Amino acid sequence: MTTVMVVFGSALVLVGIAFIVVALRDRRRQSTPEDSAAAREAASTQERYAAERHGAQGEVWQRGQNSQF
């Protein structure tokens, strides 16, 4: 009976340690408001550059089409 109690106690301790390790790891992963603001700023900058590229490509295409006529 003692062996069974030791095995169950050890299993319970290991489960508790695993729970604590996962909880601490997830707490470190949570983003801060500064991270969210930086991500929004990066996304808006990327969209602006994409729009500028798209506009420049449209101008080149239009110039190419106009020169053929």
Secondary structure, 3 states (H helix, E strand, C coil): CHHHHHHHHHHHHHHHHHHHHHHHHHHHHCCCHHHHHHHHHHHHHHHHHHHHHHHHHHHHHHHHHHHHC
